[in-house]
Amino acid sequence: MFNLNDSMRYWLYSFPTDMRKGFYTLSGLVTDQMGQDVRSGDVFIFLNRHCTSLKALHMEHGGFVIYYLKLEKGNFSLPSFDENGKVHPFSWQKLMLMVQGIETEKCKYKKRWKGS
């Protein structure tokens, strides 16, 4: 229980989200706006307008979990988005860099083998 890791799929909602939204309203955004299945086990990430708060919605065994992080100083750096979609695949590594305050656009990724 209460487990996020690099084997999960992450989706970032590209529009600002009201952080007063709870389980059911965020689930509605996932279904209606993102076109995803909230019960898939994927993690759905939402940010507020000023990028100072982050909510991650995840379905675990037994029910929904919301992870909520509110920064006291600074803000989260967003990756670049294309103009087309409302949902963007996101990686565990990018999420960890964003939470730690490291700008993902300035990171240089070295070649690594990725198994299928």
N, CA, C and O of each residue as an XYZ file, in Angstrom:
464
protein
N       0.842     -1.187      0.000
C       0.000      0.000      0.000
C       0.882      1.244      0.000
O       2.007      1.202      0.496
N       0.397      2.316     -0.535
C       1.138      3.570     -0.652
C       2.466      3.328     -1.354
O       3.535      3.408     -0.750
N       2.369      3.035     -2.627
C       3.543      2.626     -3.356
C       3.530      3.222     -4.760
O       2.623      2.949     -5.546
N       4.524      4.026     -5.068
C       4.773      4.490     -6.430
C       6.179      4.052     -6.791
O       7.090      4.125     -5.965
N       6.358      3.596     -8.030
C       7.692      3.164     -8.444
C       7.860      3.332     -9.946
O       6.953      3.785    -10.645
N       9.032      2.960    -10.423
C       9.362      3.187    -11.832
C       8.732      2.173    -12.779
O       8.874      2.315    -13.993
N       8.044      1.159    -12.268
C       7.395      0.205    -13.166
C       5.981      0.645    -13.556
O       5.341     -0.003    -14.385
N       5.494      1.726    -12.973
C       4.152      2.228    -13.276
C       4.202      3.224    -14.428
O       5.248      3.790    -14.745
N       3.039      3.419    -15.043
C       2.930      4.449    -16.081
C       2.384      5.716    -15.432
O       1.500      5.670    -14.577
N       2.933      6.843    -15.862
C       2.558      8.142    -15.305
C       2.011      9.017    -16.424
O       2.518      9.000    -17.545
N       0.967      9.785    -16.105
C       0.340     10.683    -17.065
C       0.212     12.055    -16.424
O      -0.289     12.184    -15.307
N       0.667     13.079    -17.136
C       0.609     14.447    -16.647
C      -0.505     15.194    -17.371
O      -0.523     15.268    -18.599
N      -1.427     15.743    -16.598
C      -2.502     16.565    -17.157
C      -1.918     17.944    -17.439
O      -1.337     18.565    -16.548
N      -2.068     18.428    -18.671
C      -1.327     19.615    -19.104
C      -2.007     20.947    -18.807
O      -1.494     21.998    -19.193
N      -3.150     20.923    -18.127
C      -3.829     22.166    -17.782
C      -3.834     22.359    -16.268
O      -3.805     21.382    -15.520
N      -3.869     23.609    -15.811
C      -3.921     23.845    -14.359
C      -5.165     23.218    -13.744
O      -6.241     23.215    -14.342
N      -4.996     22.690    -12.541
C      -6.081     22.006    -11.844
C      -6.319     22.661    -10.498
O      -5.375     23.026     -9.797
N      -7.574     22.806    -10.145
C      -7.960     23.337     -8.841
C      -7.598     22.283     -7.792
O      -8.119     21.169     -7.834
N      -6.724     22.617     -6.865
C      -6.249     21.653     -5.882
C      -7.284     21.329     -4.809
O      -7.026     20.503     -3.934
N      -8.454     21.970     -4.864
C      -9.532     21.595     -3.943
C     -10.253     20.340     -4.416
O     -11.054     19.765     -3.679
N      -9.969     19.913     -5.648
C     -10.620     18.720     -6.196
C     -10.166     17.481     -5.424
O      -9.007     17.359     -5.028
N     -11.103     16.583     -5.227
C     -10.830     15.360     -4.489
C     -10.828     14.138     -5.389
O     -10.648     14.236     -6.603
N     -11.031     12.987     -4.767
C     -10.952     11.709     -5.471
C     -11.881     11.630     -6.675
O     -11.451     11.278     -7.773
N     -13.140     11.954     -6.472
C     -14.127     11.736     -7.531
C     -14.017     12.772     -8.642
O     -14.206     12.442     -9.813
N     -13.718     14.000     -8.298
C     -13.587     15.025     -9.335
C     -12.329     14.793    -10.165
O     -12.362     14.952    -11.385
N     -11.224     14.422     -9.527
C     -10.011     14.102    -10.277
C     -10.222     12.850    -11.136
O      -9.715     12.766    -12.254
N     -10.970     11.883    -10.609
C     -11.293     10.691    -11.401
C     -12.096     11.066    -12.638
O     -11.905     10.492    -13.710
N     -12.999     12.035    -12.482
C     -13.766     12.525    -13.626
C     -12.878     13.189    -14.659
O     -13.099     13.016    -15.858
N     -11.872     13.947    -14.223
C     -10.918     14.551    -15.163
C     -10.159     13.471    -15.932
O      -9.947     13.584    -17.139
N      -9.756     12.434    -15.220
C      -9.019     11.342    -15.865
C      -9.874     10.696    -16.954
O      -9.401     10.448    -18.064
N     -11.118     10.433    -16.628
C     -12.005      9.761    -17.579
C     -12.445     10.684    -18.714
O     -12.321     10.337    -19.888
N     -12.962     11.868    -18.354
C     -13.562     12.757    -19.357
C     -12.548     13.572    -20.154
O     -12.666     13.676    -21.375
N     -11.567     14.142    -19.491
C     -10.619     15.031    -20.161
C      -9.379     14.310    -20.694
O      -8.880     14.630    -21.773
N      -8.891     13.338    -19.931
C      -7.668     12.653    -20.326
C      -7.940     11.410    -21.170
O      -7.040     10.905    -21.841
N      -9.177     10.916    -21.137
C      -9.524      9.731    -21.914
C      -8.837      8.468    -21.434
O      -8.565      7.570    -22.231
N      -8.554      8.388    -20.151
C      -7.861      7.241    -19.574
C      -8.777      6.517    -18.591
O      -9.790      7.062    -18.154
N      -8.412      5.300    -18.255
C      -9.153      4.516    -17.270
C      -8.493      4.704    -15.914
O      -7.340      4.317    -15.721
N      -9.212      5.290    -14.986
C      -8.661      5.605    -13.672
C      -8.328      4.339    -12.874
O      -7.530      4.384    -11.938
N      -8.935      3.226    -13.244
C      -8.713      1.971    -12.527
C      -7.587      1.136    -13.131
O      -7.406     -0.020    -12.749
N      -6.842      1.694    -14.052
C      -5.793      0.959    -14.759
C      -4.562      0.697    -13.903
O      -3.730     -0.136    -14.263
N      -4.431      1.390    -12.782
C      -3.225      1.280    -11.969
C      -2.190      2.323    -12.333
O      -1.147      2.410    -11.685
N      -2.464      3.127    -13.372
C      -1.561      4.216    -13.744
C      -1.666      5.349    -12.732
O      -2.612      5.411    -11.946
N      -0.693      6.234    -12.763
C      -0.660      7.385    -11.861
C      -0.934      8.635    -12.687
O      -0.318      8.844    -13.732
N      -1.860      9.464    -12.216
C      -2.261     10.672    -12.934
C      -1.841     11.888    -12.115
O      -2.202     12.026    -10.946
N      -1.071     12.767    -12.754
C      -0.452     13.897    -12.063
C      -1.145     15.190    -12.465
O      -1.388     15.443    -13.645
N      -1.457     16.002    -11.464
C      -2.130     17.288    -11.664
C      -1.343     18.373    -10.946
O      -0.835     18.157     -9.846
N      -1.246     19.546    -11.577
C      -0.560     20.700    -10.982
C      -1.502     21.890    -10.953
O      -2.398     22.007    -11.789
N      -1.293     22.774     -9.982
C      -2.101     23.993     -9.944
C      -1.523     25.040    -10.898
O      -0.490     24.812    -11.528
N      -2.189     26.173    -10.998
C      -1.821     27.209    -11.970
C      -0.419     27.773    -11.730
O       0.297     28.074    -12.685
N      -0.027     27.916    -10.479
C       1.279     28.495    -10.155
C       2.379     27.445    -10.030
O       3.526     27.769     -9.723
N       2.020     26.186    -10.269
C       2.970     25.060    -10.180
C       3.637     24.968     -8.811
O       4.827     24.672     -8.703
N       2.855     25.225     -7.775
C       3.356     25.109     -6.414
C       2.756     23.905     -5.690
O       3.217     23.543     -4.608
N       1.745     23.291     -6.271
C       1.105     22.120     -5.675
C       0.967     21.024     -6.716
O       0.697     21.287     -7.888
N       1.156     19.790     -6.268
C       1.066     18.628     -7.139
C       0.191     17.589     -6.451
O       0.344     17.330     -5.257
N      -0.723     16.999     -7.207
C      -1.508     15.868     -6.732
C      -1.303     14.723     -7.706
O      -1.317     14.911     -8.922
N      -1.114     13.537     -7.153
C      -0.996     12.329     -7.960
C      -2.099     11.374     -7.528
O      -2.161     10.979     -6.364
N      -2.966     11.003     -8.459
C      -4.071     10.090     -8.193
C      -3.694      8.700     -8.679
O      -3.211      8.520     -9.797
N      -3.927      7.720     -7.809
C      -3.518      6.351     -8.125
C      -4.517      5.381     -7.518
O      -4.948      5.557     -6.378
N      -4.884      4.361     -8.276
C      -5.774      3.314     -7.780
C      -4.922      2.159     -7.296
O      -4.173      1.561     -8.069
N      -5.038      1.845     -6.014
C      -4.323      0.707     -5.443
C      -5.332     -0.340     -5.009
O      -6.539     -0.128     -5.127
N      -4.855     -1.452     -4.515
C      -5.752     -2.500     -4.025
C      -6.587     -1.929     -2.894
O      -6.054     -1.519     -1.862
N      -7.877     -1.904     -3.087
C      -8.760     -1.421     -2.033
C      -9.298     -0.033     -2.245
O     -10.288      0.331     -1.610
N      -8.692      0.773     -3.117
C      -9.241      2.102     -3.337
C      -8.246      3.099     -3.889
O      -7.113      2.767     -4.238
N      -8.715      4.341     -3.954
C      -7.914      5.436     -4.499
C      -6.971      6.002     -3.448
O      -7.263      5.994     -2.253
N      -5.836      6.494     -3.925
C      -4.869      7.195     -3.087
C      -4.525      8.498     -3.798
O      -4.313      8.514     -5.011
N      -4.471      9.593     -3.038
C      -3.979     10.865     -3.574
C      -2.709     11.227     -2.809
O      -2.704     11.315     -1.581
N      -1.652     11.433     -3.558
C      -0.417     11.960     -2.987
C      -0.438     13.456     -3.257
O      -0.659     13.874     -4.394
N      -0.212     14.265     -2.235
C      -0.332     15.715     -2.369
C       0.952     16.362     -1.858
O       1.360     16.131     -0.720
N       1.580     17.168     -2.698
C       2.792     17.873     -2.314
C       2.595     19.357     -2.569
O       2.313     19.759     -3.698
N       2.739     20.169     -1.541
C       2.633     21.617     -1.653
C       3.977     22.213     -1.252
O       4.455     22.015     -0.135
N       4.574     22.945     -2.185
C       5.884     23.544     -1.929
C       5.750     24.797     -1.066
O       4.821     25.584     -1.246
N       6.667     24.975     -0.144
C       6.685     26.201      0.649
C       7.376     27.332     -0.103
O       6.996     28.494      0.038
N       8.389     27.000     -0.901
C       9.098     27.988     -1.713
C       9.307     27.417     -3.104
O       9.434     26.205     -3.281
N       9.340     28.302     -4.085
C       9.619     27.881     -5.450
C       8.419     27.231     -6.119
O       7.302     27.255     -5.601
N       8.681     26.651     -7.281
C       7.624     25.967     -8.012
C       8.220     24.815     -8.818
O       9.436     24.702     -8.969
N       7.340     23.972     -9.325
C       7.756     22.837    -10.130
C       8.070     23.307    -11.546
O       7.358     24.149    -12.092
N       9.118     22.774    -12.136
C       9.441     23.050    -13.536
C       8.707     22.050    -14.404
O       8.814     20.839    -14.210
N       7.969     22.566    -15.353
C       7.201     21.702    -16.251
C       8.017     21.323    -17.470
O       8.840     22.113    -17.934
N       7.803     20.124    -17.997
C       8.426     19.766    -19.266
C       7.732     20.523    -20.392
O       6.647     21.071    -20.201
N       8.352     20.552    -21.549
C       7.713     21.206    -22.687
C       6.568     20.335    -23.192
O       6.663     19.108    -23.204
N       5.481     20.992    -23.609
C       4.292     20.301    -24.099
C       4.070     20.623    -25.563
O       4.463     21.685    -26.046
N       3.435     19.695    -26.264
C       2.956     20.035    -27.599
C       1.579     20.668    -27.441
O       0.989     20.606    -26.363
N       1.078     21.257    -28.475
C      -0.181     22.003    -28.400
C      -1.420     21.128    -28.538
O      -2.538     21.613    -28.364
N      -1.242     19.857    -28.847
C      -2.389     19.031    -29.229
C      -3.157     18.424    -28.067
O      -4.385     18.499    -28.041
N      -2.469     17.826    -27.111
C      -3.165     16.975    -26.157
C      -3.367     17.558    -24.783
O      -2.790     18.581    -24.414
N      -4.217     16.860    -24.029
C      -4.483     17.221    -22.653
C      -3.753     16.290    -21.699
O      -3.712     16.534    -20.493
N      -3.186     15.241    -22.231
C      -2.505     14.247    -21.413
C      -1.155     13.926    -22.046
O      -1.025     13.849    -23.268
N      -0.172     13.745    -21.203
C       1.171     13.468    -21.697
C       1.779     12.332    -20.886
O       1.732     12.348    -19.656
N       2.350     11.349    -21.573
C       3.057     10.301    -20.835
C       4.220     10.933    -20.079
O       4.866     11.858    -20.571
N       4.465     10.443    -18.928
C       5.466     11.018    -18.043
C       6.245      9.855    -17.453
O       5.696      8.761    -17.324
N       7.479     10.052    -17.097
C       8.268      8.953    -16.539
C       8.503      9.165    -15.049
O       8.408     10.281    -14.538
N       8.808      8.079    -14.374
C       9.155      8.121    -12.954
C      10.363      9.037    -12.741
O      10.401      9.815    -11.787
N      11.347      8.937    -13.636
C      12.553      9.747    -13.508
C      12.232     11.232    -13.603
O      12.739     12.026    -12.811
N      11.396     11.615    -14.563
C      11.021     13.027    -14.710
C      10.228     13.510    -13.506
O      10.390     14.651    -13.074
N       9.373     12.653    -12.963
C       8.615     13.024    -11.774
C       9.552     13.263    -10.598
O       9.384     14.239     -9.866
N      10.527     12.397    -10.406
C      11.471     12.555     -9.297
C      12.309     13.818     -9.467
O      12.556     14.528     -8.493
N      12.747     14.105    -10.686
C      13.505     15.337    -10.925
C      12.643     16.562    -10.647
O      13.113     17.526    -10.043
N      11.382     16.533    -11.085
C      10.482     17.663    -10.879
C      10.224     17.884     -9.395
O      10.226     19.026     -8.935
N      10.003     16.821     -8.644
C       9.743     16.935     -7.204
C      10.978     17.453     -6.470
O      10.848     18.185     -5.488
N      12.165     17.085     -6.930
C      13.397     17.514     -6.288
C      13.851     18.896     -6.728
O      14.839     19.416     -6.211
N      13.137     19.502     -7.682
C      13.469     20.853     -8.116
C      14.522     20.933     -9.197
O      15.143     21.981     -9.375
N      14.738     19.861     -9.917
C      15.728     19.829    -10.989
C      15.006     20.015    -12.310
O      14.041     19.303    -12.591
N      15.454     20.954    -13.123
C      14.803     21.217    -14.404
C      15.126     20.111    -15.392
O      16.288     19.854    -15.706
N      14.081     19.463    -15.874
C      14.267     18.322    -16.768
C      14.804     18.739    -18.137
O      15.465     17.948    -18.810
N      14.528     19.960    -18.544
C      14.998     20.412    -19.868
C      16.513     20.593    -19.886
O      17.125     20.522    -20.952
N      17.130     20.825    -18.729
C      18.574     21.048    -18.670
C      19.340     19.768    -18.397
O      20.571     19.762    -18.422
N      18.621     18.676    -18.134
C      19.278     17.400    -17.867
C      19.740     16.768    -19.169
O      19.048     16.819    -20.185
N      20.895     16.186    -19.116
C      21.411     15.461    -20.278
C      21.361     13.981    -19.946
O      21.984     13.527    -18.986
N      20.615     13.234    -20.746
C      20.450     11.813    -20.502
C      21.484     11.036    -21.309
O      21.606     11.229    -22.519
N      22.217     10.169    -20.646
C      23.189      9.297    -21.299
C      22.470      8.072    -21.843
O      21.404      7.701    -21.351
N      23.051      7.449    -22.854
C      22.456      6.253    -23.443
C      22.465      5.128    -22.422
O      23.463      4.890    -21.742
N      21.335      4.443    -22.328
C      21.197      3.297    -21.454
C      20.366      2.239    -22.182
O      19.501      2.556    -22.999
N      20.645      1.007    -21.872
C      19.847     -0.079    -22.425
C      18.552     -0.169    -21.662
O      18.537     -0.112    -20.433
N      17.458     -0.312    -22.395
C      16.145     -0.493    -21.772
C      15.570     -1.797    -22.259
O      15.409     -2.011    -23.461
N      15.263     -2.664    -21.325
C      14.666     -3.958    -21.674
C      13.209     -3.770    -22.083
O      12.592     -2.756    -21.756
N      12.677     -4.726    -22.781
C      11.289     -4.618    -23.241
C      10.318     -5.243    -22.335
O       9.117     -5.221    -22.607
